[in-house]
Amino acid sequence: MDEAQLIDGLRARRADAVTAFLERYKALLLHCIAHFEADAAVREDLYQDLVLFILERLDRDAFDAERGAFSTWLYRVAWCRCVDVKRREGGRNRLQVAPAGDDLPDRMDESPGPDELADASEVGGVVREALREMSEEDRALLQRRFVHGETIHDIATGLGISIEQTKYRIRRATLNLRRVLLNHFALEQLTAD
């Protein structure tokens, strides 16, 4: 089914077109959603909301094939919708300050709880796996900066490059790590479904 047939089928709500749309573009939409939400259950809710929103936008002829590809339009609509949803949630979830009672402890317990220890272990494993897929240069930069705690100046001096170049390379390595992690999460989501 080509793009024009798919769009016409979606507007008519034909089952074959909806199925083809969901199979073809679910990973793209989940990739976009992953930028905004870490919780898998909330991502799934946001995905369903997003599909309905896209269908409504198609009904209002918001997509114009002459202005670009359908996938590009989908990603832009998904991104804007996610921003809107998160802004609305942010307005509702503002911190409420309550008067402190007499039963507060003298000091906060700073030791990590069981859920934090489990989360740190799981996240660490995912990050280590992603680091193995990266180039040696990117992996070494990230380890020097975030594992060994070296300053930008120390890394620049050690590599014999400028501070600006060091910042650029660390930023690039960080973005590469993020890309690898997002691909892992998108793939994990696809295999879970």
C-alpha positions in Angstrom: 0.0 0.0 0.0 1.6 3.3 -1.1 1.5 6.5 0.9 -1.6 8.0 -0.9 -3.6 4.8 -0.6 -2.6 4.6 3.1 -3.8 8.1 3.8 -7.0 7.7 1.9 -7.6 4.4 3.8 -6.9 6.1 7.1 -9.4 8.9 6.4 -12.0 6.2 5.5 -11.0 4.2 8.6 -10.5 1.0 6.6 -9.1 -1.7 8.8 -6.3 -2.7 6.4 -5.1 0.9 6.2 -5.1 1.3 10.0 -3.3 -2.0 10.5 -0.7 -1.0 7.9 -0.3 2.4 9.5 0.2 0.9 13.0 2.7 -1.6 11.7 4.7 0.8 9.5 4.9 3.8 11.9 4.6 2.5 15.4 8.4 2.5 15.9 8.7 6.1 14.6 6.0 7.3 17.0 7.4 5.4 20.0 10.9 6.8 19.2 9.4 10.3 19.4 7.5 9.6 22.6 10.6 8.2 24.2 12.1 11.7 24.2 9.3 12.8 26.6 8.4 9.8 28.7 10.4 7.1 30.5 7.5 5.1 32.0 6.4 2.3 29.6 2.7 2.4 30.7 2.5 6.2 30.2 4.3 5.8 26.8 1.7 3.3 25.7 -1.1 5.7 26.7 0.6 8.6 25.0 1.0 6.4 21.9 -2.8 5.6 21.8 -3.6 9.3 22.3 -1.2 10.2 19.5 -2.7 7.7 17.0 -6.2 9.2 17.6 -4.8 12.7 17.4 -3.1 11.9 14.0 -6.4 10.4 12.6 -8.2 13.6 13.7 -5.6 15.7 12.0 -5.9 13.7 8.8 -9.7 14.1 8.9 -9.1 17.9 8.9 -6.8 17.6 5.8 -3.8 18.8 7.8 -1.4 16.7 5.8 -0.3 18.1 2.4 1.8 15.7 0.3 3.2 18.6 -1.7 4.8 20.0 1.4 6.7 16.9 2.5 6.7 13.2 3.2 4.1 11.6 5.4 6.6 10.2 7.9 8.1 13.7 8.4 4.6 15.1 9.0 3.9 12.3 11.4 7.0 12.9 13.4 6.4 16.7 13.6 2.7 16.1 14.7 3.9 13.6 17.3 6.6 15.9 18.6 4.2 18.8 19.0 1.5 16.7 20.5 3.9 15.3 23.1 5.1 18.8 24.0 1.5 19.9 24.4 0.6 16.9 26.6 3.7 17.3 28.8 3.1 21.0 29.2 -0.5 20.3 30.4 0.7 17.7 32.8 3.4 20.0 34.1 0.7 22.6 35.0 -1.2 20.0 37.0 1.8 18.5 38.7 3.2 21.7 40.3 4.7 21.1 43.7 2.4 21.9 46.6 4.1 23.3 49.6 2.6 22.2 52.9 3.4 23.4 56.4 6.0 21.1 58.1 4.8 19.1 61.1 6.5 18.2 64.3 7.1 14.6 63.3 9.8 15.3 60.8 13.1 13.5 61.4 16.2 15.6 62.3 18.1 14.4 59.2 17.1 12.9 55.9 18.1 9.3 55.4 20.5 9.5 52.4 21.0 5.8 51.9 19.4 4.5 48.7 16.3 2.4 49.0 15.8 -1.0 47.4 14.0 0.4 44.4 16.8 2.9 43.8 19.5 0.1 44.0 17.6 -2.1 41.6 17.0 0.8 39.2 20.7 1.8 39.3 21.8 -1.7 38.6 19.4 -2.2 35.7 20.2 1.2 34.1 23.9 0.6 34.5 23.6 -2.7 32.6 21.7 -1.0 29.8 24.2 1.8 29.6 27.2 -0.6 29.6 25.6 -2.6 26.8 25.1 0.6 24.8 28.6 1.7 25.4 29.9 -1.5 23.9 28.2 -0.6 20.6 29.9 2.8 20.4 33.2 3.7 18.9 36.3 3.4 21.1 36.9 7.2 21.0 33.4 8.0 22.1 33.5 5.3 24.8 36.9 6.6 26.1 35.7 10.2 26.2 32.5 9.3 28.2 34.5 7.2 30.6 37.1 9.9 31.2 34.4 12.6 31.8 31.6 10.7 33.6 33.3 7.7 35.2 36.7 9.0 36.1 35.4 12.6 36.7 38.1 14.3 34.7 37.5 18.0 33.9 37.1 19.3 30.4 40.5 21.0 30.7 42.2 17.8 31.8 40.7 15.8 28.9 41.7 18.6 26.4 45.2 18.6 27.8 45.5 14.8 27.7 44.3 14.7 24.1 46.2 17.8 23.0 43.1 19.5 21.6 41.3 22.7 22.4 38.7 22.9 25.1 36.0 23.8 22.5 36.9 20.7 20.5 36.8 18.6 23.7 33.3 19.9 24.5 32.2 19.2 21.0 33.5 15.6 21.1 32.0 14.9 24.5 28.6 16.3 23.3 28.8 14.2 20.2 29.6 11.1 22.2 26.7 11.8 24.6 24.3 12.2 21.7 25.6 9.0 20.1 25.0 7.2 23.5 21.5 8.7 23.6 20.8 7.5 20.0 22.0 3.9 20.8 19.9 3.9 24.0 16.8 5.1 22.2 17.2 2.5 19.5 17.5 -0.2 22.2 14.3 1.0 23.9 12.4 1.2 20.6 13.6 -2.3 19.6 12.7 -3.6 23.1 9.2 -2.0 22.7 8.7 -3.6 19.3 9.8 -7.1 20.5 7.5 -6.7 23.6 4.5 -6.0 21.4 
